[in-house]
Amino acid sequence: MTALYPSREDPELNARALAVLEKDKKNEATCLMDGAWTGHPDQNELAVKQFPYPNQLKARPSYPKERPDLRPIPIGVGKRTLAGTRAAVRTVIRYRQGVLAGRGASLLDGYMEDLATDRIYRLMIAQRIRHRDVVRIVDDGGQPIAHTPERITELFDEELSRILRELPENTSSETIEQFKQARFLSEKLIVSGEFTPL
């Protein structure tokens, strides 16, 4: 399922989301899948158009090798950055606030984020702390920056402040307290090594 959701209120986001969807579903059809999963009704028609009618059940891929390597080493996937850690911190705070408000998933920056996203980001942050002496993570200037527990606490504080600054003026005190609790719980889950869904 494509995580970037269309928006009926934001034409730019909608166009970007549908372009990503078209590319994803065309790739699935090229891989000889015979159907696709969508997460929003506005995606259905475009998704269906990417697949041959009525199906491609008789099509089979031709591999140059009988048993291709399905686990190649990734090449050119980007850098490990402080900005990436910051985005992860921000997402786990916002996701957990949604949980505290009674939502199981939240639409954040156009992406549907759920428990899987939360766990992945918390594990990523924990791995960056644990392997800080051997994994190179760089700041905006390209300089290495150690991901110490103290630095992660600073990031949580900074991102909470940013989230609270960006809230509308009429945000309830209950919501503000939920964000503060979400910040505390998210970091605590990382420090204590709690990555199970419970």
Buried (B, 14 or more C-beta within 10 A) or exposed (E): EBBBBBBEEEEEBBEBBBEBBBEBBBEBBEEEEEEBEBBBEBBEEBBEEBBEEEEEEEEEEEEEEEEEEEEEEEEEEEEBBBEBBBBBBBBBBBBBBBBBEEEEBBBBEBBBBBEEBBBBBBBBBBEBBEEBEEEEBBEEEEEEBEBEEEBBEEBBEEBBEEBBEEEEEEEEEEBBEBBBBBBBBBBEBBBEEBEEEE
